Amino acid sequence: MPARLGNLLVLGGAGFVGSHLCERLVSEGHHVTCVDNLATGSLANIRHLMKTNRFSMVQCDVAKPMKFSGKFNQIYNLACPASPPAYQADPIQTVKTSVLGAINVLELAREHDAPVFQASTSEIYGDPLHHPQHEADWGNVNPIGPRACYDEGKRCAETLFFDYHRVHGVSIRIARIFNTYGPRMAINDGRVVSNFIVAALQDKPITVYGTGAQTRSFCYVDDLVDGIVRLMNAPDDVTGPVNLGNPEEFTVRDFAELVISLTNSRSEIVYLPLPTDDPRQRRPDIGRAAELLGWRPTISVEAGVRRTIAYFDAILQRPDRAYCVNQSNVELSQLSY
């Protein structure tokens, strides 16, 4: 059931997924306040939304306490770097964003008596012991590895959300988001879809780690946003966690070959050692999302990848038109997924 029109708060709203969520909510007639510190988000992602009087943007850090005038009817927390190069660049700040940010967001939810959504992650499962991954799985995470700042930060955020729910009666929604792709990804985002497409469009070598036999599941951003909105507007007893992702599974090697085919690229595949703690398998069990939300992806991987190729092709032709291009000088060959 769609939410009644109201004032909604989206933290991390200038990022890749956050900007698509803001766009969806504004299109439904809500007034949306976007909060972002622009560490990995971009004003270019939301510039088109600033033309409407139903959208406003506040630049601040969720790791610090926040105060707003007026009342929010719903709060969405998507504030945290999500790609390995971004969250590993400042791991301490990543933990602060996940943990202190969760506390600050939950305090806002208490103050405004508003339901609050938490963007959690498939990284909760680590290198999973069960396949496909079900919400009842407790995960297999290295708590002291280079990815732990993100994995454990998100796990702690889930704990805080449920403790605030049990102790203070805060209405919570938690989604565990699997690999998501689409327009507005940063050109050097560091995840498999952007890495492969950007390399293929330039006929550069495509880097595959290990043998390429590890698997990933790719969900187009529009499908993900639909799942997020459905979860937020579900009955209060649907707290989650709920897996949101595409259960269609690819080996990394097969996905590289798909991208080469769809771009008519001359790229070669080169193999490098696996990064530390890189999961071997990722595929969501979306039975809970289907049952509770009536949700499942509708955009095929091939259709979504074609749209994403068109986006990156335009960016490479006209870099000044990029929605979100991180200005760091990290080489694509150094990035992981």
C-alpha positions in Angstrom: 0.0 0.0 0.0 1.5 3.4 -1.0 2.3 5.8 1.8 0.2 8.9 2.3 2.0 11.9 0.9 4.3 13.4 3.5 7.7 14.7 4.4 10.3 12.0 4.0 14.0 12.0 5.0 16.6 10.1 2.9 20.1 9.9 4.4 22.7 9.2 1.8 20.3 10.5 -0.8 22.9 11.9 -3.2 24.5 8.5 -3.7 23.9 5.9 -6.4 20.9 4.1 -4.8 19.9 7.0 -2.7 19.4 9.3 -5.6 17.2 6.8 -7.4 15.1 6.4 -4.2 14.7 10.2 -3.9 13.6 10.3 -7.5 11.0 7.6 -7.0 9.6 9.3 -3.8 9.5 12.7 -5.4 7.7 11.2 -8.4 5.0 9.8 -6.0 4.4 13.4 -4.7 6.2 13.3 -1.4 8.5 16.1 -0.2 11.9 14.6 0.2 14.8 16.0 2.3 18.1 14.5 1.2 21.0 14.4 3.6 24.5 13.6 2.4 28.1 14.6 3.3 29.1 14.1 -0.4 32.0 11.8 0.5 30.9 9.4 -2.2 27.6 11.0 -3.3 27.4 13.8 -5.8 25.2 16.8 -6.3 25.1 15.9 -10.0 23.0 12.8 -9.0 20.2 15.0 -7.6 20.5 18.2 -9.6 17.4 17.4 -11.7 15.4 17.0 -8.4 16.4 20.4 -7.2 14.2 21.9 -9.9 11.1 20.9 -7.9 9.8 22.4 -4.7 9.3 18.9 -3.3 13.0 18.3 -2.8 15.6 19.9 -0.6 19.2 18.9 0.2 21.2 19.3 3.5 24.9 18.6 3.6 25.9 17.0 6.9 27.4 13.9 8.4 25.1 11.2 9.9 27.9 10.2 12.3 27.1 13.5 14.1 23.8 14.2 15.9 21.2 15.9 13.6 18.3 18.3 14.2 15.6 19.2 11.8 12.6 21.4 12.0 9.2 20.0 11.1 8.2 16.4 11.2 9.2 13.5 9.0 6.7 10.7 8.3 9.4 8.2 7.1 13.2 8.0 7.4 15.4 6.0 5.0 19.0 5.4 6.0 21.3 4.7 3.1 24.3 6.7 4.4 27.5 4.7 4.0 30.1 4.1 1.3 29.2 0.7 -0.3 32.1 -0.1 -2.6 35.3 -1.7 -1.3 37.7 1.0 -2.4 35.4 3.7 -0.9 34.8 2.1 2.5 38.4 0.8 2.9 39.8 4.3 2.1 38.8 5.4 5.6 37.8 2.3 7.6 37.4 4.1 10.9 35.0 6.6 9.4 33.1 3.7 7.7 32.5 2.1 11.1 31.4 5.5 12.6 29.0 6.1 9.7 27.5 2.6 10.2 27.3 2.6 14.0 27.1 6.2 15.2 25.0 7.0 12.1 22.6 4.2 13.1 22.2 5.6 16.6 21.6 9.2 15.3 19.1 8.0 12.8 17.3 5.9 15.3 17.1 8.8 17.7 15.6 10.9 14.9 13.0 8.2 14.4 12.2 8.3 18.1 11.9 12.0 18.0 9.7 12.1 14.9 7.8 8.9 15.8 8.5 7.8 12.2 9.3 4.3 10.7 12.9 4.0 9.8 14.5 1.9 7.0 18.0 0.6 7.2 20.0 -0.3 4.1 21.9 -3.3 5.3 23.9 -5.6 3.0 24.6 -9.1 1.7 28.1 -8.6 3.3 26.3 -9.5 6.5 26.7 -13.1 5.3 30.5 -12.8 4.7 31.8 -15.8 2.8 28.5 -17.7 3.3 28.3 -21.2 4.7 24.9 -21.8 3.1 23.7 -21.2 -0.5 21.6 -19.4 -1.4 21.7 -17.0 1.5 18.6 -16.9 3.7 17.8 -14.3 6.3 18.1 -16.9 9.0 21.8 -17.4 8.2 24.1 -15.9 10.8 26.9 -15.3 8.4 30.6 -16.1 8.2 32.5 -12.8 8.6 36.1 -12.1 9.4 35.8 -9.5 12.1 39.4 -8.2 11.7 39.9 -8.3 8.0 40.2 -5.4 5.6 36.4 -5.6 4.7 35.4 -5.8 8.4 34.8 -2.0 8.7 31.8 -2.4 6.4 30.7 -6.0 7.2 30.8 -5.5 11.0 29.6 -1.9 10.9 26.4 -3.1 9.1 26.0 -6.0 11.4 26.2 -3.7 14.4 23.7 -1.4 12.8 21.2 -4.2 12.5 21.7 -5.0 16.2 21.0 -1.4 17.1 17.9 -1.2 15.0 16.4 -4.3 16.7 17.4 -3.1 20.1 15.7 0.3 19.5 12.7 -1.7 18.3 12.6 -3.9 21.3 13.5 -1.3 24.0 11.9 1.9 22.5 9.2 0.5 20.2 10.8 2.2 17.1 9.1 1.0 13.9 12.0 -0.5 11.8 12.5 -2.0 8.4 15.8 -3.7 7.4 16.8 -4.8 3.9 19.9 -6.8 3.1 20.9 -5.5 -0.3 22.7 -7.7 -2.8 24.8 -6.5 -5.7 23.0 -3.6 -7.4 23.9 -1.7 -10.6 22.7 0.9 -13.0 23.1 4.5 -14.1 24.8 6.9 -11.7 27.3 4.3 -10.4 30.7 6.1 -10.2 32.9 5.3 -13.1 35.5 3.9 -10.7 33.0 2.5 -8.3 35.2 -0.6 -7.8 32.5 -3.2 -8.2 32.3 -5.8 -10.9 29.6 -4.2 -13.1 31.3 -0.8 -13.4 34.8 -2.3 -13.6 33.9 -4.6 -16.5 31.7 -2.2 -18.5 34.2 0.7 -18.3 37.1 -1.6 -19.3 35.1 -3.2 -22.1 34.0 0.1 -23.6 37.6 1.1 -23.8 38.9 -2.3 -25.1 41.1 -2.5 -22.0 41.8 -5.8 -20.2 39.0 -7.0 -17.9 40.4 -8.0 -14.5 38.9 -11.2 -13.0 40.1 -12.2 -9.6 40.9 -15.9 -8.8 39.6 -18.3 -11.5 36.4 -16.3 -12.0 34.4 -19.3 -10.7 33.0 -17.2 -7.7 29.4 -16.2 -8.2 27.5 -12.9 -7.9 23.8 -11.9 -8.4 23.1 -8.6 -10.0 19.9 -6.5 -9.4 19.0 -3.4 -11.4 18.6 -0.3 -9.3 14.9 0.3 -10.3 14.0 -3.1 -9.0 15.9 -2.6 -5.8 14.2 0.8 -5.1 10.8 -0.8 -5.7 11.7 -3.4 -3.0 12.8 -0.7 -0.6 9.6 1.3 -1.0 7.4 -1.8 -0.6 9.3 -2.8 2.5 8.9 0.7 4.1 5.2 0.7 3.4 4.6 -2.9 4.6 2.8 -3.4 7.9 4.7 -2.6 11.1 5.3 -6.3 11.9 7.4 -6.7 8.8 10.6 -5.5 10.3 13.0 -7.6 8.2 15.7 -8.4 7.7 14.5 -9.0 4.1 16.9 -10.0 1.3 16.6 -7.7 -1.8 18.5 -8.9 -4.8 18.2 -10.8 -8.1 18.5 -14.6 -7.6 19.8 -15.1 -11.1 23.4 -16.2 -10.5 26.5 -15.7 -12.7 30.1 -16.7 -12.3 32.3 -13.7 -12.5 34.0 -15.1 -15.6 30.6 -15.6 -17.4 29.5 -12.1 -16.5 32.7 -10.7 -18.0 32.0 -12.6 -21.2 28.5 -11.3 -21.2 29.7 -7.7 -20.9 32.3 -8.3 -23.7 29.6 -9.6 -25.9 27.1 -6.8 -25.3 29.7 -4.1 -25.9 31.3 -5.8 -28.9 34.6 -5.3 -27.1 38.0 -6.5 -28.0 38.9 -6.7 -24.3 40.8 -9.7 -23.0 40.2 -11.2 -19.6 43.2 -11.2 -17.2 43.4 -13.1 -14.0 44.8 -11.8 -10.6 44.8 -13.4 -7.1 41.6 -13.1 -5.1 41.4 -10.2 -2.7 41.3 -11.0 1.1 37.9 -12.2 2.3 36.3 -12.1 -1.2 33.2 -14.2 -0.9 33.0 -17.3 -3.1 29.2 -17.3 -3.6 26.4 -14.8 -3.5 22.8 -15.4 -4.4 19.8 -14.2 -2.3 16.9 -16.4 -1.2 14.1 -13.9 -1.9 11.3 -16.1 -0.7 10.6 -13.7 2.2 10.5 -10.6 0.0 8.1 -12.5 -2.4 5.8 -13.6 0.4 5.7 -10.4 2.5 6.2 -7.7 -0.1 5.0 -9.4 -3.3 8.4 -8.4 -4.7 10.7 -9.9 -7.2 13.0 -8.4 -9.8 11.4 -7.7 -13.2 14.3 -6.3 -15.2 16.5 -9.0 -16.7 20.3 -8.8 -16.2 20.8 -8.4 -20.0 18.3 -5.6 -20.2 19.8 -3.8 -17.2 23.3 -4.3 -18.3 22.4 -2.8 -21.7 21.0 0.3 -20.0 24.1 0.6 -17.8 26.4 0.2 -20.8 24.6 3.1 -22.5 25.1 5.2 -19.4 28.8 4.6 -19.1 29.3 5.0 -22.9 27.8 8.5 -22.6 30.0 9.3 -19.6 33.2 8.2 -21.5 32.2 10.2 -24.5 31.3 13.3 -22.4 32.9 13.1 -18.9 31.4 16.5 -18.1 27.9 14.9 -18.2 28.7 12.3 -15.5 26.2 11.9 -12.7 28.7 10.6 -10.2 32.4 10.4 -11.0 34.8 10.0 -8.1 37.9 12.1 -8.7 40.3 9.7 -7.1 43.2 8.4 -9.2 42.6 4.7 -8.3 43.4 2.5 -11.3 40.6 0.2 -12.4 43.0 -2.8 -12.2 43.5 -2.1 -8.5 39.8 -2.3 -7.6 38.0 -5.3 -6.2 34.5 -6.6 -6.1 
